[in-house]
Amino acid sequence: MTQNCIYFQPIGIIHTPFDTLDNMPIQPTGAKAVQGTVVVDDDFVPGLTDLEGFSHIILFYHFNRSAGFKLRVKPFMDTVERGVFATRAPRRPNALGISVVALEKSEGAALTVRGIDVLNNTPLLDIKPYVPAFDSPAVTAIGWLSKHAGKAESLKSDRRFVDET
């Protein structure tokens, strides 16, 4: 396997009410009422210009408290082991997360968002506007999740992806 180094510079921090995994939603759909604040570093604030015109944004972040990975995992919504790339599990080869959240307010460096499902003080890597014409293709299959997707609204996180070694 070729090893190429890619470095990401966080552009800010995501603040949420979740300091631990205990009772944290596993997807934004289970966090509809949860409010958070995204604070962008001063150097990147000019990049927020015109963002207030969008109702939803996509947050890209680093699962900074996730150590290591396994290529087969038991996801939150199932009891069967699955390939990590067929899941949204946080322990991944590149610990990247994405969440589509509602943008409620943009004020200086701070974005108030709703529907946030990440741990407090998570490093923010990027923000993109959510555009249904670009981001909502006609989906015809969702694999093993077809029997489980509805669980995301009520399931909460547990410690299955915490490195206990």
C-alpha positions as CSV (number, residue, x, y, z in Angstrom):
1,M,0.0,0.0,0.0
2,T,1.4,3.4,-1.0
3,Q,1.6,5.8,1.9
4,N,0.8,9.4,1.0
5,C,0.6,11.9,3.8
6,I,-2.3,14.4,3.7
7,Y,-2.5,17.1,6.3
8,F,-5.7,18.9,7.2
9,Q,-5.8,22.1,9.1
10,P,-8.9,22.5,11.2
11,I,-10.7,25.7,10.4
12,G,-12.7,25.9,13.7
13,I,-14.4,24.0,16.4
14,I,-17.8,22.5,16.7
15,H,-19.5,23.0,20.1
16,T,-22.3,20.7,21.2
17,P,-24.0,19.6,24.5
18,F,-22.3,16.2,24.1
19,D,-19.1,15.9,26.2
20,T,-19.3,12.1,26.2
21,L,-20.7,9.4,23.9
22,D,-23.3,8.5,26.6
23,N,-26.8,9.2,25.2
24,M,-25.5,11.0,22.1
25,P,-27.5,10.7,18.9
26,I,-25.9,8.5,16.3
27,Q,-27.1,10.6,13.3
28,P,-28.5,14.2,12.7
29,T,-32.0,12.7,12.3
30,G,-31.9,11.7,15.9
31,A,-30.7,15.2,17.0
32,K,-33.3,17.3,15.3
33,A,-33.8,19.6,18.3
34,V,-30.1,19.7,19.4
35,Q,-28.5,23.1,18.9
36,G,-24.8,23.7,18.6
37,T,-22.3,26.4,17.7
38,V,-19.7,26.2,15.0
39,V,-16.9,28.7,15.6
40,V,-14.6,29.3,12.7
41,D,-11.1,30.6,13.3
42,D,-10.6,34.3,12.6
43,D,-8.5,33.6,9.5
44,F,-11.4,31.8,7.8
45,V,-14.3,34.1,8.7
46,P,-14.2,35.8,5.3
47,G,-15.1,32.4,3.8
48,L,-18.5,32.5,5.6
49,T,-19.7,35.4,3.4
50,D,-23.0,34.6,1.8
51,L,-23.5,31.4,3.8
52,E,-26.5,32.9,5.7
53,G,-28.6,32.5,2.5
54,F,-28.6,28.7,3.0
55,S,-31.0,26.8,5.3
56,H,-28.7,23.8,5.6
57,I,-24.9,23.3,5.5
58,I,-22.7,20.2,5.4
59,L,-20.0,20.1,8.2
60,F,-16.9,18.0,7.6
61,Y,-15.0,17.2,10.8
62,H,-12.4,15.0,12.3
63,F,-13.4,12.2,14.7
64,N,-10.5,13.3,16.9
65,R,-11.4,11.0,19.8
66,S,-11.6,7.9,17.6
67,A,-8.4,5.8,17.7
68,G,-7.5,3.2,15.1
69,F,-10.0,1.4,12.9
70,K,-11.4,-2.0,12.0
71,L,-12.4,-2.9,8.5
72,R,-15.4,-4.9,9.9
73,V,-17.6,-3.4,12.6
74,K,-21.0,-4.0,14.2
75,P,-22.7,-0.7,13.4
76,F,-25.1,1.0,15.9
77,M,-28.2,0.0,13.9
78,D,-27.4,-3.7,13.5
79,T,-26.1,-6.7,15.3
80,V,-24.3,-8.1,12.3
81,E,-20.7,-7.3,11.4
82,R,-20.4,-5.1,8.3
83,G,-17.6,-3.6,6.2
84,V,-16.7,-0.2,7.7
85,F,-17.3,1.4,4.3
86,A,-20.9,0.2,4.3
87,T,-21.4,2.0,7.7
88,R,-21.2,5.4,9.3
89,A,-19.0,4.1,12.1
90,P,-16.5,6.7,13.5
91,R,-13.5,4.4,13.7
92,R,-12.4,4.6,10.1
93,P,-9.0,4.5,8.2
94,N,-9.4,8.3,7.8
95,A,-11.5,9.5,10.8
96,L,-13.7,11.9,8.8
97,G,-17.3,12.7,9.6
98,I,-20.0,14.6,7.9
99,S,-23.3,16.0,9.1
100,V,-26.0,18.0,7.3
101,V,-27.3,20.5,9.8
102,A,-29.8,23.4,9.7
103,L,-28.1,26.8,9.8
104,E,-30.1,29.0,12.1
105,K,-27.9,32.0,12.4
106,S,-24.5,33.3,11.1
107,E,-22.9,36.0,13.3
108,G,-19.3,36.8,12.8
109,A,-17.2,33.7,13.4
110,A,-20.1,31.8,15.0
111,L,-22.7,29.7,13.2
112,T,-25.7,28.5,15.2
113,V,-26.8,25.1,13.9
114,R,-29.6,22.6,14.7
115,G,-29.5,18.9,14.3
116,I,-25.9,18.4,15.4
117,D,-24.8,14.9,16.3
118,V,-21.1,15.2,17.2
119,L,-19.0,15.4,20.4
120,N,-18.3,18.8,21.9
121,N,-15.0,20.4,20.8
122,T,-14.8,18.4,17.5
123,P,-12.3,19.9,15.0
124,L,-14.1,21.4,12.0
125,L,-12.4,20.7,8.6
126,D,-14.7,22.3,6.1
127,I,-18.2,23.7,5.5
128,K,-20.2,23.4,2.3
129,P,-23.7,24.6,1.5
130,Y,-26.3,21.9,1.2
131,V,-28.0,22.1,-2.2
132,P,-30.8,19.5,-2.8
133,A,-30.3,19.7,-6.6
134,F,-26.6,18.6,-6.0
135,D,-26.8,16.6,-2.8
136,S,-30.0,14.6,-3.1
137,P,-29.8,12.1,-5.9
138,A,-32.7,9.8,-6.5
139,V,-31.6,6.9,-4.3
140,T,-32.7,3.4,-5.4
141,A,-30.9,1.3,-2.8
142,I,-29.5,1.7,0.7
143,G,-28.2,-1.8,1.2
144,W,-28.4,-3.5,4.6
145,L,-29.7,-0.2,6.1
146,S,-33.1,-0.6,4.3
147,K,-34.3,-2.6,7.3
148,H,-32.7,-0.4,9.9
149,A,-32.5,3.3,8.8
150,G,-35.6,4.3,10.8
151,K,-33.7,3.4,14.0
152,A,-31.4,6.4,13.6
153,E,-34.0,8.8,15.2
154,S,-34.1,6.9,18.5
155,L,-30.8,5.0,18.9
156,K,-28.1,6.6,21.0
157,S,-24.3,6.1,21.0
158,D,-22.6,3.5,23.1
159,R,-18.9,2.7,23.6
160,R,-18.5,0.1,20.8
161,F,-16.1,2.3,18.8
162,V,-14.0,3.4,21.8
163,D,-10.5,1.9,21.8
164,E,-10.4,-0.1,25.1
165,T,-6.9,-1.4,24.6
